[in-house]
Amino acid sequence: MPPPSSASSGEALTNVAKHAGATRVTVTLRRQRQHLTLSICDNGRGILPADRLKPASFGLRGMSERARALGGTLALSAAPGGGTMVTIKIRLAPAPAKRSEPTVE
């Protein structure tokens, strides 16, 4: 499975470049038990609640739809120290059961 939507991570980074005025971006990908979590955090101007509701916010809407299509969630929040944090969390499929080899006696 690719990371939690590489298209969403690309869209988030594009949004940072176009809108945030950030000088730093941190991208973190973690596996936490049965979840994969992608966090993209910048030190830019932040996102206003009204920006999230704009009808032309196709980037945010598309990122959210891609996360849901993978059975996950997308959250936007204020980053520590200013800026925006985008967090995409996807539940991993259970690992297939290991097949035991037959023993020959």
C-alpha positions in Angstrom: 0.0 0.0 0.0 1.4 3.5 -0.8 1.8 6.0 2.0 -1.5 7.6 3.1 -2.3 8.9 -0.3 0.8 10.3 -1.9 -1.5 12.5 -3.9 -2.7 14.1 -0.7 0.8 14.7 0.6 1.7 16.3 -2.7 -1.4 18.5 -2.5 -0.6 19.5 1.1 3.0 20.5 0.1 1.6 22.4 -2.9 -0.8 24.3 -0.6 2.2 25.2 1.7 4.2 26.5 -1.3 1.2 28.5 -2.7 -0.5 29.8 0.4 1.4 29.5 3.7 4.4 31.7 3.3 6.2 29.1 5.3 10.0 28.8 5.7 10.0 25.3 7.1 7.9 22.1 6.5 8.2 18.9 8.4 6.8 15.6 7.0 6.5 12.6 9.3 5.2 9.2 8.4 4.6 6.8 11.3 3.2 3.4 11.8 1.3 3.2 15.1 0.0 -0.3 15.7 -2.7 -0.8 13.0 -2.5 2.8 11.6 -0.3 4.7 9.3 -0.2 8.4 10.1 1.2 11.1 7.8 1.7 14.6 9.3 2.7 17.6 7.4 3.5 20.6 9.6 4.5 24.1 8.4 5.4 27.4 10.2 3.4 29.6 7.8 0.5 31.9 8.3 -2.0 29.1 9.3 -5.4 28.3 7.8 -8.5 30.2 8.8 -11.7 28.3 9.5 -13.3 30.3 6.6 -10.6 29.0 4.2 -11.7 25.4 4.9 -15.3 26.1 3.8 -14.6 27.9 0.6 -16.5 26.3 -2.3 -13.3 26.4 -4.4 -11.2 24.5 -1.8 -10.8 21.6 -4.1 -7.4 20.7 -2.7 -8.6 20.3 0.8 -11.8 18.5 -0.3 -9.8 16.2 -2.5 -7.4 15.3 0.2 -10.2 14.6 2.6 -12.0 12.4 0.0 -8.9 10.4 -0.7 -8.3 9.8 3.0 -11.9 8.6 3.4 -11.6 6.4 0.3 -8.8 4.6 2.1 -10.9 4.2 5.2 -9.1 7.0 7.0 -9.4 10.6 8.2 -7.9 14.0 7.4 -7.5 16.6 10.2 -6.4 20.2 9.9 -5.1 21.9 13.0 -2.9 24.7 14.2 0.8 23.7 14.2 2.7 24.2 17.4 4.3 27.6 17.2 2.1 28.7 14.3 1.3 27.4 10.9 -0.8 24.5 9.9 -0.7 20.7 10.5 -2.3 18.3 8.2 -2.7 14.8 9.6 -3.9 11.8 7.5 -4.6 8.6 9.4 -5.2 5.4 7.6 -6.1 2.0 9.2 -3.8 -0.7 7.9 -5.3 -4.0 6.7 -4.5 -6.9 9.0 -1.4 -8.9 7.9 -2.3 -12.1 6.2 -1.9 -15.2 8.4 1.4 -17.0 7.9 1.0 -20.3 6.3 2.8 -23.0 8.1 4.8 -25.4 6.0 3.8 -29.0 6.3 6.2 -31.1 8.2 7.5 -34.3 6.7 8.4 -37.1 9.1 
